Every structure is written in C-alpha cells, then in structure tokens.
Amino acid sequence: MISCIAIDDEPLALRKLGDYIKRTPFLQLESSCSSALEAMQVLSEKEIDLMFIDINMPDLSGMDFVKSLVRKPMIIFTTAYSEFALEGFKVDATDYLLKPFNYQDFLHAAEKARLQHELFSRPLNRDEEGETPDRLFVRADYKMIRIDFRDILYIEGQSEYARIFRENQPPVMTLLSLKAIEDRLPTNRFMRVHRSYIVHLDKVKEVARNRIIFAPDTYIPVGDQYKDNFNRFLDTNSLIKK
C-alpha cells in the first residue's frame, strides 16, 4: 500500500480527491488537509509515500511547500492552472492533474506513482551475500531493461522521463523522475549536479568552467545549488592544497 495525504483548500475538491484515493486499491489515505501548514504537521508525525497537493492555496502555496521539504514524498500536483505544469516537473513531481479531472485521469497519475514506488522508492536491499546491488531494472519500450551501475555515464531528467546514458550502449528512456532514480543509486558513486542531471563520479575525467566534460560535444553543467557538494568531491580527490 502507498500511504497518501490529500491537500486542498477547497472542501469539495478535497472531498473528491479523498474519495478517489479510497476507491484505489493500492492507495491508503492517511489524512485530508485543508492547508500546507496542516500537511506539514502530518508529515512530521507519519511516513507518507505520496502527496496529492493543490498549488494555488492561501498562506503557503503547494509549490512553495514542496520546495521547502528536505525529504519529499512522491508528489502529484492538482490545480486549475496549466501554467504551473513546467514548474511542477522542475521539482520532480510524479505527475500533474489539471482540474477538473475525472477518476480515469486520477488513476493514470496514481499508476505512475505505483510504478515509481515499486521500482525506486524503497531503500536499496542487500542480496543474500550482504552486498549492495550494483544494478537496477527500468521499464522502457514495453520491457524491463537491466542497467548496470558501472555502465552509467550520466542521467538526464526530461520532464516526467529520465534518459540514462551508458558507455558504448544506446541511452535508455524510462517514465520515471530523476528524483526516483536518484533514490536508488549509491551516494558514494553518483551525485546530483544539476536539477536535470546526475553523474557517475567515477566517470568524471575533466571539469572546466563549472561543466563536466564527457566528450568534446557532451558536457554537463553544474548547477548553483549543487556546486558546493561537487566542489567538495573535487577537493577531496585533489592533490592541490589550498
């Protein structure tokens, strides 16, 4: 079961959202909240896997609330304003429901969250020998494809999809957010360096002007909010003393 909260300042919309969640067998409604501040209290008390949240709310908007969270559950935005869609995907939202939506629209978004939860939201399990797995499986082209960590160069987030670039192999496009994949990668080998990119640290050979260069025509920008972490990685592995 996926534990959920519904957040909307409109009572009728909140009731409808709660009813949809209750109708869905793999969702468990933990709380219905009329504000982001109320939801903040719920998150401090319960383990929540998925939030359905309106964007345009008084006091604290759904978007600002999501941006303020250090540990984010999966996010599905619900709003009457289509102009927020791009901003929603920038914060790794699983999906975006434009009001008014019906149960079929809701279920389509919930299925995305279910797939993401099953494949990536759980912590990395150890195998029978006690070793951390060195691969994962993603769904692409109607089949499951094995991705070995050692083959990954970098991963690019593209709206609701992620493209995994590998050495000497074609890239793989999968319907998952960059955040979902990031949660499944070992942090000692992979690093988020931009809101749209994760890089395999062992594959970093050249850095210039805040860009990681993989080939003359392939470089990854290092975003301002990720720069400090990446520079610490460089400093730790540098022979140059400051």
Phi, psi and omega in degrees: 000144177257118181282133188231156163231148177247134184228118178197137181277351178266117185304317181293318179295322180293320179294318179297317179297317178297320178297319179297318179297317181294331179284345187265117190300329185265007178249143177236114180282115180269327181194148172247125187240140181266000179203161177294327180294322176294320179295325179301321179293319179298316181297332179284343184252337186229156173274112183248130180271329190213135175244130165260116190222132174288150181270312186272091179228152179289165179068298180219117182291157178300323180294313180295325178296313179299317180297334182279346185282133176281315177248110185261134166286180172295146185237129167237113180280144173233125183199160177267001187245109184291340183291348179273356187300311182298317179296326178298317180288338177292337177258024173065036175295142177290321178198178187216115181256123181267121180289146353280136178242152179260181183294327179297317176298316180299314183295324178299316178293319180296325178295323175300315180295322179297315179297317179298318181295317183293321186271328193226342187280340178283150177296156178300127177270152176265148181278186186296334179273000179087008181266146176288133180303149181246026181201168172214165178245136177234155178268126179206139179053042175064027176209166177265130182242131177280132177242113176278131182304322184295341182271345186285131170269302178201166181232132181247128175274131180228092183057240182270005180246165171228139177247121183260116180263130183237158177289129173056027178216154179292150177293157179243128177257128182224149182276074179210151178282159178297324180296321180297319179289319180304322181295342182258357183263144177293127186290343178278354181239339183231148181217137172283121182244357183197156180299341182248002186219141167238137180241151172276115187298327179293342182265356180285113182249333186211135178228131179209131175054048179058033176227137175266121188258117177261334178199165181307330180246016181226109178219151183246124177286147175260116183288154184302319184284349180252356188297318183298315180297317181292320178295326176296321176299315179296316181297321181296329183254017181256148175268355182275126178265137180270000000 
